[in-house]
């Protein structure tokens, strides 16, 4: 079994009706950085906090997704 913990940028964008450009503008992050997070599913806590603050999320952990795979 493996567990993957990640931030699902696509899910965040869809749930808020936003584009990658809008999220980039709100966070001050480059679209390329957000695209990298989307593809690699890796993020620092500092960046997670930036995204949460830009979205008005009090709990950055609410942006975390978990996937469990049974092999």
mmCIF file of the C-alpha atoms, coordinates in Angstrom:
data_MODEL
# 
_entry.id   MODEL 
# 
loop_
_atom_site.group_PDB 
_atom_site.id 
_atom_site.type_symbol 
_atom_site.label_atom_id 
_atom_site.label_alt_id 
_atom_site.label_comp_id 
_atom_site.label_asym_id 
_atom_site.label_entity_id 
_atom_site.label_seq_id 
_atom_site.pdbx_PDB_ins_code 
_atom_site.Cartn_x 
_atom_site.Cartn_y 
_atom_site.Cartn_z 
_atom_site.occupancy 
_atom_site.B_iso_or_equiv 
_atom_site.pdbx_formal_charge 
_atom_site.auth_seq_id 
_atom_site.auth_comp_id 
_atom_site.auth_asym_id 
_atom_site.auth_atom_id 
_atom_site.pdbx_PDB_model_num 
ATOM 1  C CA . UNK A 1 1  ? 0.000   0.000  0.000   1.00 0.00 ? 1  UNK A CA 1 
ATOM 2  C CA . UNK A 1 2  ? 1.172   3.526  -0.724  1.00 0.00 ? 2  UNK A CA 1 
ATOM 3  C CA . UNK A 1 3  ? -0.161  6.854  0.443   1.00 0.00 ? 3  UNK A CA 1 
ATOM 4  C CA . UNK A 1 4  ? 0.299   10.048 -1.558  1.00 0.00 ? 4  UNK A CA 1 
ATOM 5  C CA . UNK A 1 5  ? -0.338  13.421 0.078   1.00 0.00 ? 5  UNK A CA 1 
ATOM 6  C CA . UNK A 1 6  ? -0.543  16.315 -2.359  1.00 0.00 ? 6  UNK A CA 1 
ATOM 7  C CA . UNK A 1 7  ? -2.248  19.563 -3.332  1.00 0.00 ? 7  UNK A CA 1 
ATOM 8  C CA . UNK A 1 8  ? -4.637  19.062 -6.243  1.00 0.00 ? 8  UNK A CA 1 
ATOM 9  C CA . UNK A 1 9  ? -4.341  22.377 -8.103  1.00 0.00 ? 9  UNK A CA 1 
ATOM 10 C CA . UNK A 1 10 ? -6.917  21.306 -10.702 1.00 0.00 ? 10 UNK A CA 1 
ATOM 11 C CA . UNK A 1 11 ? -9.465  20.508 -7.978  1.00 0.00 ? 11 UNK A CA 1 
ATOM 12 C CA . UNK A 1 12 ? -8.826  23.878 -6.307  1.00 0.00 ? 12 UNK A CA 1 
ATOM 13 C CA . UNK A 1 13 ? -9.300  25.728 -9.607  1.00 0.00 ? 13 UNK A CA 1 
ATOM 14 C CA . UNK A 1 14 ? -12.499 23.865 -10.494 1.00 0.00 ? 14 UNK A CA 1 
ATOM 15 C CA . UNK A 1 15 ? -14.063 24.266 -7.055  1.00 0.00 ? 15 UNK A CA 1 
ATOM 16 C CA . UNK A 1 16 ? -13.475 28.017 -7.137  1.00 0.00 ? 16 UNK A CA 1 
ATOM 17 C CA . UNK A 1 17 ? -14.179 28.593 -10.836 1.00 0.00 ? 17 UNK A CA 1 
ATOM 18 C CA . UNK A 1 18 ? -10.696 30.009 -11.336 1.00 0.00 ? 18 UNK A CA 1 
ATOM 19 C CA . UNK A 1 19 ? -8.028  29.773 -13.984 1.00 0.00 ? 19 UNK A CA 1 
ATOM 20 C CA . UNK A 1 20 ? -4.358  29.087 -13.393 1.00 0.00 ? 20 UNK A CA 1 
ATOM 21 C CA . UNK A 1 21 ? -3.665  32.723 -14.318 1.00 0.00 ? 21 UNK A CA 1 
ATOM 22 C CA . UNK A 1 22 ? -6.115  33.994 -11.690 1.00 0.00 ? 22 UNK A CA 1 
ATOM 23 C CA . UNK A 1 23 ? -4.567  31.784 -9.011  1.00 0.00 ? 23 UNK A CA 1 
ATOM 24 C CA . UNK A 1 24 ? -1.098  32.943 -10.040 1.00 0.00 ? 24 UNK A CA 1 
ATOM 25 C CA . UNK A 1 25 ? -2.181  36.578 -9.793  1.00 0.00 ? 25 UNK A CA 1 
ATOM 26 C CA . UNK A 1 26 ? -3.730  36.071 -6.351  1.00 0.00 ? 26 UNK A CA 1 
ATOM 27 C CA . UNK A 1 27 ? -0.762  34.185 -4.928  1.00 0.00 ? 27 UNK A CA 1 
ATOM 28 C CA . UNK A 1 28 ? 2.034   36.106 -6.622  1.00 0.00 ? 28 UNK A CA 1 
ATOM 29 C CA . UNK A 1 29 ? 3.407   32.785 -7.860  1.00 0.00 ? 29 UNK A CA 1 
ATOM 30 C CA . UNK A 1 30 ? 4.363   32.185 -11.473 1.00 0.00 ? 30 UNK A CA 1 
ATOM 31 C CA . UNK A 1 31 ? 2.037   30.014 -13.541 1.00 0.00 ? 31 UNK A CA 1 
ATOM 32 C CA . UNK A 1 32 ? 5.019   27.751 -14.205 1.00 0.00 ? 32 UNK A CA 1 
ATOM 33 C CA . UNK A 1 33 ? 5.431   27.144 -10.464 1.00 0.00 ? 33 UNK A CA 1 
ATOM 34 C CA . UNK A 1 34 ? 1.757   26.260 -10.114 1.00 0.00 ? 34 UNK A CA 1 
ATOM 35 C CA . UNK A 1 35 ? 1.971   23.986 -13.167 1.00 0.00 ? 35 UNK A CA 1 
ATOM 36 C CA . UNK A 1 36 ? 4.951   22.220 -11.604 1.00 0.00 ? 36 UNK A CA 1 
ATOM 37 C CA . UNK A 1 37 ? 2.969   21.668 -8.392  1.00 0.00 ? 37 UNK A CA 1 
ATOM 38 C CA . UNK A 1 38 ? 0.074   20.357 -10.472 1.00 0.00 ? 38 UNK A CA 1 
ATOM 39 C CA . UNK A 1 39 ? 2.236   17.853 -12.364 1.00 0.00 ? 39 UNK A CA 1 
ATOM 40 C CA . UNK A 1 40 ? 4.743   16.800 -9.703  1.00 0.00 ? 40 UNK A CA 1 
ATOM 41 C CA . UNK A 1 41 ? 2.246   16.962 -6.823  1.00 0.00 ? 41 UNK A CA 1 
ATOM 42 C CA . UNK A 1 42 ? 4.974   18.396 -4.601  1.00 0.00 ? 42 UNK A CA 1 
ATOM 43 C CA . UNK A 1 43 ? 4.688   21.610 -2.610  1.00 0.00 ? 43 UNK A CA 1 
ATOM 44 C CA . UNK A 1 44 ? 6.459   23.347 0.245   1.00 0.00 ? 44 UNK A CA 1 
ATOM 45 C CA . UNK A 1 45 ? 4.583   24.456 3.342   1.00 0.00 ? 45 UNK A CA 1 
ATOM 46 C CA . UNK A 1 46 ? 5.500   28.055 2.521   1.00 0.00 ? 46 UNK A CA 1 
ATOM 47 C CA . UNK A 1 47 ? 3.837   27.804 -0.900  1.00 0.00 ? 47 UNK A CA 1 
ATOM 48 C CA . UNK A 1 48 ? 0.847   25.954 0.558   1.00 0.00 ? 48 UNK A CA 1 
ATOM 49 C CA . UNK A 1 49 ? 0.379   28.819 3.023   1.00 0.00 ? 49 UNK A CA 1 
ATOM 50 C CA . UNK A 1 50 ? 0.623   31.384 0.207   1.00 0.00 ? 50 UNK A CA 1 
ATOM 51 C CA . UNK A 1 51 ? -2.097  29.630 -1.752  1.00 0.00 ? 51 UNK A CA 1 
ATOM 52 C CA . UNK A 1 52 ? -4.300  29.239 1.331   1.00 0.00 ? 52 UNK A CA 1 
ATOM 53 C CA . UNK A 1 53 ? -3.916  32.918 2.247   1.00 0.00 ? 53 UNK A CA 1 
ATOM 54 C CA . UNK A 1 54 ? -4.696  34.027 -1.304  1.00 0.00 ? 54 UNK A CA 1 
ATOM 55 C CA . UNK A 1 55 ? -7.862  31.916 -1.291  1.00 0.00 ? 55 UNK A CA 1 
ATOM 56 C CA . UNK A 1 56 ? -8.945  33.043 2.163   1.00 0.00 ? 56 UNK A CA 1 
ATOM 57 C CA . UNK A 1 57 ? -8.562  29.544 3.603   1.00 0.00 ? 57 UNK A CA 1 
ATOM 58 C CA . UNK A 1 58 ? -7.927  29.629 7.345   1.00 0.00 ? 58 UNK A CA 1 
ATOM 59 C CA . UNK A 1 59 ? -6.695  26.036 7.372   1.00 0.00 ? 59 UNK A CA 1 
ATOM 60 C CA . UNK A 1 60 ? -4.085  25.289 4.685   1.00 0.00 ? 60 UNK A CA 1 
ATOM 61 C CA . UNK A 1 61 ? -4.535  21.583 5.386   1.00 0.00 ? 61 UNK A CA 1 
ATOM 62 C CA . UNK A 1 62 ? -8.012  21.797 3.822   1.00 0.00 ? 62 UNK A CA 1 
ATOM 63 C CA . UNK A 1 63 ? -6.233  22.087 0.455   1.00 0.00 ? 63 UNK A CA 1 
ATOM 64 C CA . UNK A 1 64 ? -4.453  18.759 0.934   1.00 0.00 ? 64 UNK A CA 1 
ATOM 65 C CA . UNK A 1 65 ? -5.639  15.640 -0.877  1.00 0.00 ? 65 UNK A CA 1 
ATOM 66 C CA . UNK A 1 66 ? -4.745  12.082 0.084   1.00 0.00 ? 66 UNK A CA 1 
ATOM 67 C CA . UNK A 1 67 ? -4.676  9.085  -2.226  1.00 0.00 ? 67 UNK A CA 1 
ATOM 68 C CA . UNK A 1 68 ? -4.253  5.540  -0.943  1.00 0.00 ? 68 UNK A CA 1 
ATOM 69 C CA . UNK A 1 69 ? -3.230  2.859  -3.405  1.00 0.00 ? 69 UNK A CA 1 
ATOM 70 C CA . UNK A 1 70 ? -3.394  -0.812 -2.605  1.00 0.00 ? 70 UNK A CA 1 
ATOM 71 C CA . UNK A 1 71 ? -0.913  -2.803 -4.648  1.00 0.00 ? 71 UNK A CA 1 
# 
